[in-house]
Amino acid sequence: MTKNPIYIGSKKASINQLEVKGELVSLYNEDYYKITNSDSMRPFFMSLVSNSNHWLFISSNGALTAGRKNANNALFPYYTDDKITESLETTGSKTIIQVHKEGKTFLWEPFSNKYLGVYTTQRNLYKNSYGNKVVFEEINTDLGLTYRYQWNSSDQFGFVKKAEIINNTAQTIDVTILDGIQNILPYGLASDFQNATSNLIDAYKKCELETDTGIGIFALSAIIVDKAEPSEALKANTVWFSGLENPTHLISSLQLDAFRTGKTITEEKDIRAEKGAYFISKDLSLEANEEANWMFVAEVNQTISDINAISEKIKSDSNLEVLVQQDIDAGTKNLLELVGASDGIQLGEDKLRNTRHFANTLFNIMRGGIFDDNYKIEKQDFVNYIAKANVKVSKNKEAILNDLPEIFSVDHIRAIADQDDDANFKRLCYEYLPLKFSRRHGDPSRPWNKFSINTRSEVDGSKILDYEGNWRDIFQNWETLAHSYPAFMEGMIHKFFNATTFEGYNPYRVTKDGFDWETIEADDPWSYIGYWGDHQIIYLLKFLEFIEKHYPNKLAGSFTQDLFVYANVPYKLKSYQDTLKNPKDTVDFDYELDKKINTIKERLGADGALLRDQNYFIYKVNLIEKLLATVLAKVSNFIPEGGIWLNTQRPEWNDANNALVGNGVSMVTLYYLRRFINFFEGIVQDSSSPKYNLSVELKTFFEGVVSTLNDNVKVLAGKISDKARKTILDGLGTAGSDYRLKIYDTGFSSDKETISKENLLEFFTVLKQYLDHTIKANKREDNLYHAYNLMTVENDTEVSISYLPEMLEGQVAVLSSGYLEPKEALSLLDGLKASALFREDQYSYILYPNKELSRFVDKNNIPAKSVEKSRLLKQLITDGNTQIIEKDVLGVYHFNGNFNNADSLKAALNKLPEEKYDDLITSDKSIVLDIFEEMFDHKSFTGRSGTFYGYEGLGSIYWHMVSKLLLATQENCLLAINNNESEEIIGRLLEHYYEINEGIGAHKSPELYGAFPTDPYSHTPGGKGAQQPGMTGQVKEDVLCRFGEIGVFVKDGKLFFNPRLLRKEEFLSKPKEFSYTSIAKNIETIQLEKDTLCFTYCQVPIIYTLGTENKIQVINNNGSTIDFKDLQLDEITSDKIFKRTGEVKQIEVTVKK
């Protein structure tokens, strides 16, 4: 058929596929990233950040949700991101303009596709470099007008929509505007309630206009409850307007169609049982090239007093718009302070890298928090923390707490703790972390995570210090944060260890006030319990490596002090024998213990969730025991040549591989365990203590493990048989099981026995032999390494291992393990680039090979020859019984469509009439189950990772793992450099590093990336752009990689520089001014010359200059200088920087060209 032009009515449509372009521009005296023709891209989701407790999530088409603190304090409905994107016409900004020209009135709705093709338009999207402002722009070429609006946040006033209309012509244009926001919620709605019963909520809505001030008040007529009791709604959400004189106000969307059709609209004062909105309408006459501006200010959680206060401001203050803008600017300045305090401000020639580092740092502190004021602690917060943790300690230490100054340092409280005999007080002092700005990584694209930005009291507005996060998230973000606050690492380690269990695992969530765990909820199909695996090893190890580099031998000081405790989580791991029988059902929830713990917590505080010994004292152990408990938890589940058995009902880093639980065996954890053992061995070797105390129960466990390893070490001479594998697993598993059951039964006795340094070192030696043997056995022919394997209990004496396809996670872990030499790492990276994991379009890596799932009509067809194997199936077909199998009109056999796995098939077999099929079931049950397995291969099912197409699914790039790959590759680049490998090996490793880095995307086009390339995102599915903005674990690795590129390192307590990975083109091509936040929270500037770049470390500015020799000059605030002839500082100067004393003003590093 002939392809004709598209017409709308009698007019040819203006529909052009316009080129998407990304560039940095200056707008409103600020740097913005501009996406030209943004509407030619698929809509993408963004997170607009704030220095306070605002949250705003917005689609690139303009649809949004926003609020304060959490989803239950929303201004617009908090739905999932797909629903928000689809709500463009009903939620958020809405503008309708009547343009009066040449005796006609033209109707224009910027950003609406209702009139797509009527006008020639261009839509552009801008986001500022700090991530707290977004601008939407539509240019109507036919009408000669531009309409823009932007979203800002103000801590004092709320959410600010600023709008402007610009006449681009040389003639006067008359317009009538109707502009505002719609689907405004009343205060007092839980997000789940809004999502489920929005129609019921509408019946309670009251929208009111205060005509003297133009304030729109959006409230419930009553708090919605099902009880027969009064429930007053005494708070509201509000909107007010400024910028145009005497407009007409609407507080609903009911008259929009009247405006569209040219009818007269009338001001609304009271609207009932309708969705709220706030619009103004006004006639404007725009001279040539003139513009008009106005703003809407919306706020949540407002009392009558709050409303009266803003009313008086509106009536009396003619500079109100200026005050709003000043508060917006103050918020931006405070955001810079927050990010600058974590060294997120850098200036080099590559502006995109500068902006991406700022964003990475920002989202890292949004997840993990930022320290409130350097190393300072506020007395009131600390006293409240102690009271919430342990009422008894709070009372016993009342005199000490009262005598504390209003502000004191972390060193001050630790000095007090070190002199105190109360071990619980000492522990709590060391654990205390004055963090703020933290929240769980929830948003409309991650609805399963509930966030709360707890920054200030709702009672009196005072500052609140708080943090929260999933265990697997918050500790990794702290690793990055510690590079800016090294002295807090000790507290982070204490927090980590004191929330781990005696079994060597950790609960689900960590908060300032303790930790909590998942429970079994009968009405929630998603509720489940268990322990994740790999992060106890690698996240902890990164902490330990960090503190040892910054404070050598610091850990050894805790080897002989009982400073640590165990978390008492109400989970009971089943015995080894029970685990063998059903490795997918291995954790019992102890309801009685859960109730008991919560009762104690209510009476005592957070310490009520700590494990107690037989005498009911909080049980305390030293660092050696804590480390050993962590290691033995893994070793007791070690399967030679397979990995670490995943038998605690949870997967590892990748939740989408949840079906690996039970039969899965992790080489990922084993690779990390090898690195952990190397480190553990080193600090024990360097320790001056000849022996260490252990709980007698843990020592028995240790001896059982050592005995098994020593008794079977000869099997490492060759390939391990299934029988030998089972023998070793039996010995290790039984030792762990006996230990756990003993503590479950009677608790720790508090008896301690010594273990010699020599015994520990011998254990490390033999364990490494097993680990290295297993790693060697898991090398593939393509130079990649297996990530996860499957174990099968063949019989009482044999366990076999089978392999799964390659996975990116395994390559990252083995690159990090310390097992590979640089040349081997290069071979792996070459193999990875040539593998099915490489995704050419994004020049990056997917988690596992993509695959085509069977078409629906092909997936449940039983071969006739398989049916012939079973007398039961043939008899059922003959009888016309379709409980198990049916035969269709084409003669094809199918299992019952209600089945979803072998369990449902087994249940159906059990429901067959016994008198007729009992003998056939007895003889054929296993045959039928085998046929089912042959068809669906559920044995190899790894979880939703192999059945869905987004997130961690098929064809999807999960950027966190790519950034983990980047960091692991960087480690191997640095190893090759330190080992003086050949320039060829170093150069090729660096090529891989730069390629992986480019694949991550700061320099990608918006169209390819699918969003602003300066923003981090969680994943990129096949055929879509980047998804899930901002709050991704990727940011932690990217920040660490950036400092590795710049070449900032610490060893033996000394700061040194080695910018071997830094490219020359990152140095400035011309002089520029560097602005940063000082330790004193002042915005400072430094004039940089050509061939320099600048960044901060512990908030001290460091200037790199290209020169003829390597040297350092440290400039102190008192005017003195210290010169170093190489690129390493001494220990004293380094310590001043780590302690953030403010004595060092800046550091000038000359780098030889």
N, C-alpha and C positions, 0 to 999 in steps of 0.2 A: 504494500500500500504506500502511496506517495506521502512523504512526510511534509505536512503543511505547517506554516507558522501558527503559533498559538494566539488566539484572539480572546479578549475578555470583553464581551459585548461587541461593539463595533471597533474597538481599539486594539491594535496589536500589542500584545503583552511585552513588557520590558523585563524579560527573564534572561539573564546572562550568567553563565558560570564564571565568576570572577576569580582571579588568582589570589590565593591567600599569601600574605606576606608578613613576616615578623621583623621588628626592628626596635631599637631603643630610641626613644624620643624624649624631648623635654615638654612637659605640660604642667601648667600651674606652678612653674618654677620648681618642678620636681622631675626626677627620672622615672619614666614609665616604659614598660614594654608594650608596644602596640601591635595588635593583630589586625591588619587591614583585611576587609571582607570576611570578618569572623563568621558571618552567617553561612558562608560556603563550606564551613567545617561542620561535622557532626557536633551537636551540643555537648559540651563537657562541663564537669562539675568543679567548683573552686571553693576553697576555704578562705574567707576574709578574716584576717586576724585582728586582735585588739590587745592593747596593753593591760586591759582590765578583764572583767568577766563576761564581756560580750562574746557571743558566737554568731556567725553569719555564714551560711552555706548557700551558694548561689550557682545557678547554671549559666552558661555563656549566653543563653537566650534571654536571661533576666529573671527567670523564676527563682524564688528563694524561700528560705526559712531563716528566722533569726530570733534571738532572745538573749537572756542573760543566765549565767550560772549553769543551768541544765535544761533539758528538753521540756521540763514542766513549767518553765518560765518563758514561754514563747510569745513572740509578737505575731508571727505567722505560723500556720500549722507545721508541725515537725513530722514529716512523712519520710519514706525512703526516697533516695535520689531520683529514681525513675518517675515516681509520682510528682515530685517537685518540678522536674523538667517539663512534665506534661501539663503543669498547672499555670503556664505562662499567661493565659488569657484571664485567669481568675484570681491570681495571687501575686502580691508584690506591686511593683511599679506599673502604672497604666497611664498612658497619655493619649488624648484625642485632641486633634487640632483642626479647627475650621480656618481655612486660609481664604481670605476675601481678595480676589484679584480679577480685574477686567470684567467686573459685573457678575462674576460667578463666585460661588463658595465651594472650595475644594476640601474634601475630607481626607485627613492624613492621620494614620495611627502608627507612629514610630514603633518599630520592633514587633509589630503584629504581622502575621502572615495572612490575615484575613483579606487583604487587598494586594496580595503578592502579584506583581506584574503590572499593576496600575501605574506606578511611578518608576522612574529610574532612580535607584537609591544605592547608597553604600553604607554598610554597617561596619563599624570598627569597635574594637574592644581594647581597653587600656587597663593595665594593672601596675601600680607603683612598685618600686624596687623593694619597699619595706613590707609589701603584702597586706597593707591595711586600708587600701583604697582601690576601688574599681570604677571605671568610667565606661558607660555605654554611649555610643555616638551613632546617629543615623543622619546622613547627608541626603537631602532630597534635591536632586539636581533640577528636576522639572519645576519645583516650586521655589527654588533658590533659598532654601532654609536648611539649617542644621539644628537638630535637637540633641542635647546631651543631658545625661543625669549621672550622678555618681553616688555611691554609698560610702559613708564615713561612720566612725563611732566616736562618741564623746562620753567619757566617764561620768561627767556631771549631768549631761542632758539626755544621753541615750543613743539612738540610731538616727543618723542625719542623711536624708536624701536631698542633695543639692541639684537643681535643674537650671538649664539655660536654653534659650532659643536665640539663634543668630540669623540675622538677615545677611545673606551672602551676595545680595544684588546691589545695584546702584540706585534702586527705586525704593520708595516707602512701601511696606507690606503691612496690611492689617490682618490680625489673626485673633481668633477667640480660642483660648486654650482651656482644656479641662485636664488637670494633672493631679496625680496623687498616688495613693497606695490602697490596695484592697485585700479583702479576706483577713482583716485585722482581728485577732483573737481577743476575747476578754481575759482578764487575769483569773487564775484559779483552776486551770485545766491540766490534768495529767496527760502526757502525750499519748499514752496507750488508750486512754478514754476518748480523746479526740479522734484517734485513728479508727476506733471501733464504733463510736456512737455520735458522729458529728451531726447527724440530723436531729438527735435528741438535744444536743447542746444548743443548736440554733434556737430551740424553743425557749431557752433561758437568757438569750442575749438581749442586752439593752445598749443601744448606741445613742449618745446624747451630745449635743453641741452646746457649749457655753458661749452664747452669742456675743457677750461683751469682750471676750478674749479670743474666740475662735478655737478654743481647746475642744477636741473631740475626746469623749470619755467612753471607753468600751468595757462594760462590766457584765457580770452575771446578775440576774435578779436574785439569785441565791446560790450558795455553793451546792452543787448537785450531789445529793446523798439519797440513799434508798430508805433511810431510817425516818420514822415519824417523829422528827425533832427539828426545831428551827435551826437554820444554818446560814447566817448572814454572810454576804459577800462584801467585804469592807475594803477591798483593794481593786484597782482597775488598771488597764493599759490606756495610755493617752497618746494623742498626736496633736501638734500645733504647727502653725504655719507662719512664715515671715517672708517679706520681700516685695509683695504687691499690695497696693492699697485697696481695701474694701472688696475683696473677692466674694463670690457666692460660694457657700460651703455645702458640700454633700457629705453625709456620713454613712452612705451605703452605695452600692452599685446599681440601684434600681433605676436611675434616670440616665444611665449611659446610652441606652438605645435611643432615648428621646433626643439627646444631644447629637447622636449620630445622624438622626433624621431631620435635624434643623429645628426641632421644637424647643420651646422655652423651658428651661429648667428652673426649679425653685429651691430655695435653701431648705435644708432638712435640719430639724432641731431634735426630734425624737423618733427613733426607729426601733421597732420591737421585732424580735424573733426573725431577724435577718442577719446575714453575715456583715460584719462591720467593714467600713471603708472610710477613707478621708480624702476628699477631692476639693479642689478649688477651681472656679471658673472665672475667667477674666478676659475682657477685650484689651488687646494691646495694639499699638501702632508702632512698628519698628522702622526707624529711618534707615537709610542706606548704611549697610555694614554695622548696624547697631545690634546690641544684644540685650536681653532681659534675663534677670536671675532671680531665683527664689529658693526657699528651702522648706522641707518638712522635717520635724523633729518628733520621733516616736520613742516612748519609754514604757517599760513594763513595771509591774509591782509598785504601783503608786497609791499612796493613801490620800485622804482628803487634805491632810496637811501639805503633802507634796504638791498636790494640784493647786492649792491656794498659793503656795510659794511661787510656782512658775507663773500663775495668773498675775501676781503682783509684778513679777519681772516683765511680763509682756506689756502690762499697762504703763509701767514707769520707766523702763530702760529702752531708750531709743537705739542703743548700741548692742542690742541682744544678738544680732547676727554676728557681730564682731566677737562677742563673748563666746558664742558657740564655736567660731573658727579658732579662737585662741585655745579653747579646751581641746579641740581636735588636734591642733599643733602640739599642745602639751602632751597629749596621748602618744603622738608620733615620737616626740622626744623621749618619753618614758620607755617606749618600745625599743628605741635605740639604746637606752641605758641597759635594758634587760638583755638584749642580744650582745651588746658590747661587753657586758659583764661575763659573757661566756665566749669571748673572742670571736664573735661572728662578723666583725667589720674588717675588711681587707681592701687594699687598693693596688691593683695591678693594671696592666694594659687591657686585659680581657674583662670587660665589664660584665659579661654574662657569667663568667666564673665567680666574680665578686658577688653578684646578686644571688647566684645559686648557693654559695657558701653562707650568705646571710640567711636565706630561707632554710637551709639545712640546720643551721644552728638554732634558728627560731623554733622550728618544729621539734627539735631535740629537747629544748627546755620546756616547751609546751607539754611534752610527754613526761619528762623526768623532773621538771621543776628547775628553778634557779635559786641560788642562795640569796637570802634577803639583803644582806649588807656585808659583803666581804666575809670575814670570819667572825663577825660580831653576832652576839646572841642577846635577845631581849629577855630580861628577867621574867616578865609576866608570861610569855609564851613557854619558857622553859619550866616554870613552876606549874603551869597548867598541864604540860606534857607529863611531868612526873606524877601529878595527881591522877591523871587518866590512866597511866601505866600501872601504878601500884599505890593504892591508898595507904598501906602500911609504911612504905618507904617515904611517901610524902609527909606523913605525920611524924615519923622518926627523925626526918631530916629538916624539920620545920625551921629550926634555928639557922642551919646552914643556908637554907633557901631564902630565909628572910634577910640574911646578911649580904646576899649577893647584890652587887651594884645594879643599877637599872639596865646598863649595857655592859657586857663583858665579852671576852674573847673565848674561842673554843679552847685555846691553850689554858686559859684560866680555870675553866670548869674541869678540864681533864687533870690539871694539877691538884685540884681539890679532891677529885675522885681517886687519884693515885694514893692520896694520904688517908683515905677513908677505909675502914675495915668492912663496911657493908658491901658485899659483892653485888647485890642487886642494884644498889645505888650506883656503884661503879659501872656496871653494865649499861644502865640507862643513860648515864652521862656520856659514855662512849658512843652509844647508838644514836643520840640526838642529832638531827640534821635540820637546820632552820631553812627549809625549802618552801618556796611559794610558786604559784603560776602553773602547777602541775594538774593534769587531768588524764583520765583514761582515753585511749584513742578511739572514741566513739564519734560518729557523725551519721548523716543520712545514708552514706554509702557503707557504713559499718553498723547497722542498727542493733546488732547483737551486743555491742559494748555500750554501756550507759556511762556518760561522762558527767562530771560535775566540776565546775571551775570555782573553787571555794577560796575566794580572795578577800572577802570582807564580810563582817557580821551583818545579818539582816536586822538585828536588833538596834545596834547603835552605829553601824557603818564603819566600825574599827577594822583595821587590817587583820587578816587571818593568814597564818602560815600553815600550809597543808600540802600533802602530796598523796597520790594514790596511783596505782597502776597494776596491771597484770604482772605477775612475777617475771614472766618471760620478756616483758617490755621495759619495765622501769629500770632494772639493773643494767641493761645494755645502754640505756640513755645516760645513766650515771657514769658509765665508763668514760664517755666523751666529756661529760661535765667535769670530771675529776682532773682533766688536763688543764682546766682553768682554776681549779681549787684543789691542788694536790693534798693539802693537809686534811681534807674531809674524807679522803679515801679510807682511812682507818675506820671512821664511823660507818661508811658504806659496807665494809667487810663485816663489821660487827652486826649490822642490820641483816646482811645476807645470812650469816651463819646462825644467828639467833632466831631465824624463821625457818630453819630446816629441821627435819625430824630425825629421830635417832636411826630410822631406817635409811637415811641418806637422801631424802626427797624433800620437796617443798610444797607448801599450799599454793592456792591459785592466785590470790591477790595480796598485795602489800600496801599498807597505808601508814600514815604517820602514827596512828594509834594502834598499830599491831599488824595482824594478818587475818585473813579469813579463807574459808574453803568452800568448795561447792557442796551442795547437799542434794539428796534425792527428793524430788518433788513429784508426787504421783500424777499431777495434772499437767506436767510440763514434759513433752516428749524429748526436749533438748537437754533436760537435766541429766547429768551423768557425773561420775566421780572417777578419780584416778590421778596418776602422777605423770607429768611429762618427763622426758629423759635427758636430752643432750645438754641443755643449758646449765644444769648444775655443774657440769664440768667446765665448759668453755667460758661461760660468763664469769664464773668464780675465778678461773685461771687468769683471765685478763686483769681482774682486780689485783690478784696476788702478784702477777708480773709487774704491774704498775707500781705498787707500793715498794717492791723490792728494788726497782730501778731508782725511785725517788728517795727512798729511806732505807738504805742497805741494812740488813739484819734486823729490821723492825719486826718482822714476823717471828723471828727466833725468840724475841722477848716474851711472846705469848705461848711458847711451847710448854712452859712449866707452870703457867698460871691458869687457874680454873675461872676464866672470864666468860665462858660461853655456855649457852643453854640449848635445849631442844624444844622445838614446837610440838605441841600435843594435838595432832590432827586426828579426828575421830574416824580414821580409816584403819582397817585391819587387813594387811596383806595375808593371803592364804598361804598355807604350808607349801613347800616345794612339791610334794606328791600331788596335792590338789591342783596346783598350777600346771603340772604335767598333764593331768587329766583334762583340764579345760583352761588353756592359757588365755582365753578371752574373758573369763569370769574369775578374777583373781583378787578383787578388793571388796571387802564388806564395809558397809557404813554402819557404825556403831551409834545407834540413835540415843542410847542411854548415856554414852560418853559425851556425845554432842550436847545433850541437855545439861549434863553435869558441868562441862566446860563453860557453857554460856551462863550458868548460874554463878559459878565462881567469878567469871568476868564482871558480872553485874555487881558483885560484892567487893571484889578486889581491884578490878581494872583489867587492862589488856594482859597483864602478867598471868591472869587466870587461865590463859591458853598455853602456858608453858608446862612441860613435862615435869612431874615430881617423882622423887624416889620413894622407896618403901617407907621412909619416915615422914613423908609428905612435905619435904622441903623441895624447892625448885632445884632441879638437878643441874650441877655445873661441871663442865669439863674444860680441858685445855685445847689449844689449837691443833695439836697433833691428833687428838682424838677426833675432832671435827673433820679434819682433812682425811683421816683414815676411814671414818664412817662413810664419807662421800665416795671414796675410791672403792671400798669393799662392796658398797651397794651395786656398783657396776661389775666388779670382778666376780661377784657371786652369781651373776647372770651371764658370764662369759661363755660363749660356745666357740671352741677352737675352730679356726678357719671360717667362722660365720660372722662373729661380731658380738654385740651385747643384746641379749634377748629382751624384746619389748613386751614385757608381761605385767605392766601396771595399768592397763586399760586406757592409756593415752599414748599418742604417737610422740614424735619429737618436734622439731621446729615447724614442720609442715603439717598442720592439722588436716589438710586434705588427704594425707596418707593414713587416715585413721584406721583403715582396715588392716594395716600392717600389725596392729596390736594383736598379740597372741602368737602368731606364727612368724612375725617379722623379727629379723635380727639386724641390728644396726652396726654397720661399719663406720658410720658417721661419728657416733659416740666413741667408738674404739680409736679412730684417728685422733680425736681430741684427747682421749684418755692417755694416749702415748705422750703427747706434749705435756699433759698434766703431770705424769709420772716423772718425766725428765726434770721438770721444775721442782717437784716435791723432793726428788733425790738431791738436787743441788742445794736447797736450803737446809736439808738435814745434814748433808755432807759438811756444810759450812758452819753448822751449829756447834757451839762449844759444849753442849750438854751431852754426856755419855749415855743417858737413859731418860725415859719419859714415862709418866704415869698414864695408864689407861684404865678405864672401867674393866673390871674383871670379865664382864660379859662380852665386851668388844674384843678383849684380848683372846678369849676362847674362839670367837669368830675368826679373828686374824690367824690364829694358829691352825684352825681347820682349813682355811684357804691356802696358807703356806704349805701345809702338809700335802694337800692335793696337787699343787703345782710342782712341788719337789718330787713327789712320788711318780709323776707321769712325764717328767721333762724329756725322757728318751724318745717320746713319740714325735718330738720336733725334728727328728733326723730326716723325716720324709713326709709324705702325705698322710694325714691323720685318718684313720679308719672311722667308720660310723660307730663302731663299738667303743673305741678309745675316746671318741668325742663324748659319748654318753657317760662313760666312766668319769671323765673330768667334770662334766656338767653335774653329775650326781653329787660329787664331792663338794664342789663349790656351792651348788644350790642348797644342799642340806645344811652346810655351815651357816649360810645366811638365814635359812628358815628357822633353825634351832635358836639362833640369836633373837630373831624377831618374836618368836612364840614365847621365849623366856621372859622378855620384857612385857609383852602383852599380859602374861600370866601373873607375874609378881612385881614387875617394875625393876628399876636399877637398885642394887643392894647398897650402893655408895662405896663398895669395896674397890680399891684400886691396886693394880699390880704394875710393875715396871716392864717396859720393853726397851731393849738396848738399841742404841743407834746402829750397831752392827746388824742386828736382826732386821731392822727396817731397810737398810741398804741392800741386804741380801734379797729381801722380798722384791725390791724395785728391780734388781738385776734379773731375777728369774721371770718376773712378770713381763718385763720388756722383751725377753726372748719369745714368750708366747705371743705378745702383741705384734712383734715384727714378723714372726712366722705367718700370722694371720693376714697381715697387710700384704705380704708377698704373695700369699695364696689368692688374694682378691684383685690382683692386677689382671686386667683384661688384655686381649691380643692387640687392641687398638691404642694401648698405652693409657687408657682411662682406668679407673678403679671402681669397683662395685660400691654402691652406697648402702643398699639394703638387700638382704637375702631372706630366704624363707627356710625355716627349720621344720622338719617332720619327725615326730616320734614314731619310728618304724615299728618298734616293739619295746619290750622291757629293757633291752640291752643296746639298742642302736638309735642314734639320731642322725639324720641325713641333712644336707644343705643343698638348696637349689638357688639359682640366681635370677634376679629380675633385670629388666633393661637398665641401661645407663641412666644416671640422674646427675644433674648439676650439683646437687648438695654434696654428693660423695667426692667430687673433684675439688670443691672448695675445702672440704674437711681434710683431705689428704694433703693438699697444698699447705694447709696450716699445721700439719701434724709434726713437722720437723723430720719426717722420715725421708723425704726426697732430697737428693742433691740438686743443685740448680739445673744441671743438664737434664735430669729426669723431670723436673718441673717444666722445663721447656718442651720436652717431648709430650708431656701431658697436655699442655696448652695448645700445641700443634694438633694433637689428636682431637682435642675439644673443638677447635675451629673447623676441623674436617668432619665432625660428627653430626648426627641428626639433631643435636641440641642447638646448633647454630641457626638463628633465624635471620635470613638475609635482609629482609625488608627493614628491620630495625637495627641491623648489625649488632645483634646481641644474642642472648642465650635463653632458651626456655628451660623449664625445670626437668622435663623428661620428653622423650620423642613423641611427637604428635602422632595420632592414629585416627583412622576412620572407624567410627562405630557403625555397627550393622544398621542398615535401613530397617525401619520398623517391621516391614513385611518379611524380612529375611531372618529375624532374630530368634524366632521360636518355632522353627521347623525341625521336627525330629526325623532323622533319616529312617527310612523303612527298615533298613538292616538292623538298626538299633532296637526298633520295636520288636523285631523277630527274636531278639536275645531274651526277651522277658515274657514268660507265660502269663504273668499278672497283667501286663499291659495288653496283650492280645485278648485275654478274657474280658477285661474291662471294655474294650472296643466291641467285642462280640455282644456283650450285655447292654451296650448303649449307655454305660455308666461314664459320665464325664467329670467325675470328681478329681481324677488325676490326668486323664488324657482325652483328647477328642480328635475326630477325623473330619476334615472339612469337605466341602463339595468337590474340591479338586483332588481329594484322596490324600491330602497332606496331613501329617500328624502334628499335634501341638499339645504342650502341657497346658493345664488349666491356667487361664489368664489371670487368676487371682494370686498365683504364686509370685513371690519376689526373691526367694532364696531357698536353700535346701531345708531350712527349718519349717517353712510353710508347706513344703512338699511332705516332710516327715509328719507334720500335724495332719495333713489330709490323708496320708496312708493309715494313720491311727484311727481315723474316723470312718474308714471303709467297714461295711458290715462284716463282723467277725465270722459269723457262721458260714458265710459264702467265700470269703477271701483270706481267711486266717492262714491257711497253709501256704498259699501263694505269696502272701506278704512275708512270711517267715523265710521262704526260699529266695524271693526276688527283691526284697527291700534294698539290699546293697547294689543290686544290678540297676534298679531304677535310679537310685541316687548317683551311681556312676555315670549313667546316661545324661542325667541333669548336669553333672559337673563337666562332662565332655562337651556339652553344648555351650555352657556359659563360663567355664574356666574361672569359677569364683575363688579357687585356691590362689590365683595370681592377682586377685582383686586387691588393689592398694587403697581404695577409698574413693571419695568423690573426685579425687584428682584425675581419675580415669573416666569420669562419666559426665563432667560438666565443662563448659567452655570459657568460663571467666575465672577471676581470682587465681587460685593455684591450679587451674584446670588445663585441659588439652589446648596446646598451641599458645598458651599464655606465658608472657614474660613476667616473672615476679621480681620486681626491681631490687627488693632487699637482698635476694640471693645473688643477683648480679653484682651488687655493691660488695657483698661478702667476697665474691670472686675477685673483685678489684683489689680489696685489701689483702687477700691471700696472695695475689700475684705481686702486689707491692712488696710484701714480706720476702718473697723469693727474689725479687729484683735486688733488694737491699742485701740479702744473704749473698747473692752472687757478687755484688760490689765489695762487700766486706771480706769475702773469700778470695778476692782478686782473680775471679774467673776471667776467661778470655773476653775481649771486647765484643766478639761475635755473639757469645752466649748472653752477655749483659745487654747488648743492643737488641737482640731478638726478644728477650724477656721484656725490655722496655717497650718494644713495638706492641706486644700483646697488651701491656698495661695501658698504653695510650689508646689503643683500639677499643678496649673494654670501656674505658672512660668516655670516649666519644659516643659509644653506643648508649650510654646512660642518658645523654641527651641535652646538655646545656646549650649545645650549638646546633641542635636539630631545628628544622623548620617547624612552626606550630602545626602545620598540616600533617607532617610525618609523626611528630610527637603526639598530636591530638589534644594539645593544651598549651599553656604557657610553658616553654621548655626550661624556664628558670625555677619552676616549682617542682618539688618532688611528688611523685605519685606511687601508688602501691603496685599496680600491675597494668599490663597492656595485653588484652586478649587479641587473638588473631582477628583481623578485620575491623578492629576498633582502635580508638586512641587511648591515651592514658586514663586510668580509672582510680578512684579513691584518693582524694587529694591530701597532701600534707603529712598526716600523722602516720607515716610509715617508718618502720625500723631502719629503712635504708639510710635515713639521715645520719644515723650514728656512724655507720661505716664511711659515708662520704666525707664527714667532717674529719675523721681520723685519717683518711686517705689524703685529704687536702693538706694537713699538717705534715704528713709523710712526704708529699710532693715538695712542699716548701723546705723540708729538711730540718724539722725541729725534733730533737731527740733528747732523752735523758738516760744517763747510765752512771751508776755509782754515785748518785746524788748530784751529778753535774749536768748542767744544760749545755748541749752542743748542737752545732748546725752542720748539716751535710746536704745541701740542695742539689744532689745529683740528679733527681728526677724532675727538677724545675726547668722549664723551657725558657730560652733566652727571650722569646717573643712576649713573655709575660711581664717583662720589665717595661716601664713607661717610655713611650716614644717622645714625650714632651713633659715639661714641668706641670704638676698638678697639686692641689691642696687635699691633704688627707684629714678627715674629721673622724674622731673616735671618742669613746667615752672613757674617762680616766677612772682610776680606783675611787677617787673622791666624788664620782658621779657628775663630773663636769664635762661638757663638750669641748674638747681641745682640738686644735688644728696644727698640722705640720706642713710646711712647704717642701714638697718633694721635687727633686731634680730629675732630669732625663736619666734613663738607665738605672732607675731605682724601683723598688716596690715596697709596700709597707703592710704590716699586719700586727696584731697584738697577741701576746702570750701572757697569761695571767694578768691581762689588762695592761701590760707594759708594751708600748709601741716598739717594734723592731723594724729597722730600715735596712733592706738589702741594697747594696750598691755594687755594680760591676766595677772591678778594678784590676790591678796587676798582681796583687797578692792577697792571701787570706788573712784577715785580722778582724778584731772586734774592739770597739770602744764603748764602754758603759758610761753613760752620763747620768750622774746622780742629781737629785733635786737640790742639793746644797751647792751645786756648781762644780763639784769635783768630778774627775774622770778616772777610769781604770782601763788600761790597755792590755789586750791579750794578743799574742803573736800568732795564735792559731784560731780555730773556730770552736773552742771550748772555754766555758767559764769555769771559775773555781767553785768550790763547794759553798763558800760563804756567800758569794754573790748569787749563786743559784738558789740558795735557801731563802734569801731575801725576796727573790722573785716568787718562789713557791708560796711563801708566807704572805705575799701581797702587802708588804709593809709600806709601800709608797716611797721608799727611799730611792729606788731606781726610776729615773725619769724616762729614759729611752735607751735603746741599744742600737748601735750602728755596726752592721756587719758588712765588711767588704769581701766580696766573693770574687775569686780569681776567674777571669773570663775563660 
